[in-house]
Amino acid sequence: MTIKFGLIGGGVMGEALLSRLIARGIYQSSEVIVSEPLSSRLDFLKQQYGVAVTTDNSRVFTEAKEVLFLAVKPQVFSAIAQELADIDILNREHSPLIISILAGVPLSQLEAAFVQLPVIRAMPNTPATVGAGVTAICSGAYTNAKHHQIAQQVFSAVGEVVEVSEGLMDAVTGLSGSGPAYVALMVEALADGGVSAGLPRAIANQLALQTVLGTAKLLQETKMHPAELKDRVTSPGGTTIAGIAKLEQAGFRSALIEAVKAATERSQELGK
């Protein structure tokens, strides 16, 4: 069968995407090829998903007809680009869409490596590994509506998708890219508060985690503004307003805003 999807990099994020693309039938196992330097990892991916595997990145680039997906560390991109530079891709009947999830590698650098090919830069976050992520995508100069559709379909397999201009990718990194760490910190702090108030650790952890999960689901499904939900939970002179007053006193909201801004600025620095 024709190879449609080529994956360079079989790490955690690459595998998360691969598993859901196959499970949803977006690509058949026989339509996928994966390159990865670790032989033990290749053996696992071949056995687990029935895909073709190789250590040769150029083979993946040559055989993939629809998508070439880059899921490697940004620092090895230059070496991979050099490895693929001599392949005459433009004279092929079908040139693949290049999709990159390499943090800090801009479209200009990707398009310099893949001359005149359609390129989409993407920023998924770690919840994508359990199918609950959100991915921001931005498109290069040679993309069209069909390429956008393919990218939407690929990343919808691991969560939600938003389209932004490339100038906003650092802000995406600061919010949704780094955000899971902020939320994890909040869950830990809520549980610690429960323990401080006398709850057993296991129960405090369960209460904190499900409260965050349930609140997010409620906001998502009802489309309610967060402020409205906060007001619904907060009765006059009650327990919730006492807690909120302490959060305001400690600068809770300001701290989160500043965290997103600081992460955005650091992302900008790393991309230079």
N, C-alpha and C positions, 0 to 999 in steps of 0.2 A: 504493500500500500504506500501511497505517496507520503513523505514526511512533510507535515504542515507546520509543526511547532518545534523549534529548536531552543533548548535551554542551556545557557552557559553559566554554570554554577549550581550545584546541587545541594546547597546548604539548607538551613532551616526555612528561610522565606521561599527559596526556590521550590523546595519540596512541598510546602504548604500550598503554593499555587498549583503545582503539578497534580497533587492528590485531588484537589477539588475540580480542576479542569477535566480530569478523567472521570471522577465520580459523577459529575453532571453531564457527561457525554459531549462536552464541548469539543474535546479531542479524544480520539481512540488511542489506546496505548501504542498501537502500530503506527500512529501518525506522529509520534514524539521521539526526539533524540535528545539526550542529555550529555554534556561534557562536564567532567569533574576530575581534578588531579588525584584525589584519593581513591585508590582502587577498592578499598573496603566500602567506601561510600557508593561507588559505582555498582558494586555487587549487590548492595542493599537495594538501591533504586531499581535495578533490573529485576530483582526477585520480587520486590514489593509491588511494583507498578507495571511490570512487563514492557517497559520502554527500551528502546535501543540506547546503548551507552558507549562512550568513547572518552579518551583523554585528549583527543584532537579537536581543538576549537574550530579549526578551519573546516573540518568535516561537517560540523554542525551548521556553520555559516553557509556552506555550499549546498547542503541537502535541504535546509528549511525553506519551504516554499511560501509560507504565509507570515510567520512571526519568528524573529530571532530575539529572544528574551535574555537580557543581561542581568544576572543576579550575583555578581562577584563583588569583592571589596574594591572600593574606588581606587585604592593605591595600585592595583594590578591592571587597571584599565589600559594604561599606556602600552603595557606589554602585550595585551590581547589585541589592541588596535593595530599594533605593529605586525603581529602574527597574521592578521586578516587583511593587511593592506594590499598584498599582491594578488588577491583573488579578484578576477574580472567579473564583478557582480552585475554590471550595467547591461551586459549582453545576454543576460538570462531572460527567459520568457517571462518569469514572475520574480520580481525583486521583493524580498521580505520586508515587512514592517519591523523596524528596530524599536524595541521597548527597553528602556533602561530604568532600573531602580537604584542606580548608583548615586548615593548622597553626595552633593557638592559638585557633580560633574554636569556642567551646563549644556544646553542644546548646541551652543556654538562648538564645543569640544566634541560632542557626539557627531555632529554633522561634518566636522573636519575629518573625522575618522571614517565615516560612512558617507562618502561623497554622493550627493544627489539621491540619496535614499530617504524614504519617509522615516522620521524619528519621533518617538513620543517619550518624554521624560516623565517619570512617575515617582510619587512618594507615598508608599503604603506605610502603615504602622503595625506594631507587633500583634495587636489583636487579629490581624489578618491570618495568623497561624492557626486560629480556631474559627475562621470564617466570619469574624465579627469586626473586621477592620474598616478603615476608611482610607481611600486612596485618592490623592490629588494628581491630576494629569495635566500636562501642557504639551502642545504640539509644535513640531518643527515646520520648516518652510515647505516641505514636499508632501505633507499629509493631506488627505482628503476625507470626505464623509465616511467612506468605507473603512479607512484606517481608524477613525474615531470610534466607529461601531465595533470594530474588532477589540480595541483597547477597553472599551466599556464592558464588553462581554467577558474578556479575560479577567478584569479586576472585580467585576460583579460576583465572580466565583468566590471571592474572599471577603466580601462586604460591600459597602457603598462606594460610589465614585463621584468625585466632583471635578469640574474643569476650571482651571485658573490660568492666569497669565504667568509666565516664568518669573516675572518680578515678584510674585507673591509666594514662590516656593519656599523661601526662607521663613516666611511667616507660618506657612503650613508646617514646616519642621518644628517651629517653636510651639505650635499649638497641638496638632494631632500627632506629630512625630515624637515629641518629647512628652506629650500629655499623659500617656499611660503611666509614666513614672510619678507624675503629680497625683494622679488618681490612686495609685498604689500607696503612696505616702499618706494620702487622706484616709484610705481604708485602714492602714496600720494605726494611724493616730486615733481614729474612731474606736477601734478595738482596744487600744491602750486606755482610752477613756473609760470604756466599759469595765475593764479589769480594775482600773482605779476606783470605780464606783462599786466594786464587789463582785462582778460577774466572773465566772470561770473563763479561762482564756479561749477554750474551744467554742463556747457559746458566744463570747464577745466577737470572735472572728467571724462566725456564721452570721450574726446579726449585722455586723458592719458591712460585710460583703453583699449580703442580700438586699440591704437597705440601699446601697449604691446602685446595684444592678436593677432593682425594682423601680427606683426613682427614674433612672435613665430610660427604662422601658416605658414607664408611664408618660414621661415627657415626649418620647418619640411617638407613641401611639395616639396620644390625645392632641399633639401639636400645641400643647399648653405652654405659655411663656413661663420660664422658671420663676419669675417674680410672682406670678399668679399662684403657682403651686406652693411657693413659700408662704404666701398670705393665707392660703387655705389651711395650712398646717399650724399657723401661728394664731392662737386665740389670745384675747386681751388678758394681760397679767399672768399668762400661763408659763409652762415649762419651756416651750420652744423659743419664745421671745427672750427669756432669760439667757438661753444658750446663744441666740443670735447676737444679743448685746455684747456678750463676751467675745464672740468672733469678730464683731466690728471693732471692739476695743483693741484686739490683737492685730487688726489690719489684715484679716483673712482674705478678703476680696482683692485688696491692693497687692498682697503678696503673690496671688495667682496671676494677676495682670502683669506684675513685674517679672515673674518667672517666664511667662510667654515672651515678653519683650527681650529679656536677657538671652533666652535660647535663640530667638530670631537673630539678634545681633551676633551671637557666636556663630551661627550658621553662615551669616554673611562673611564673617572673618575667615572661616574655614574654606569658603568657596573662592577666595581671592588667590 
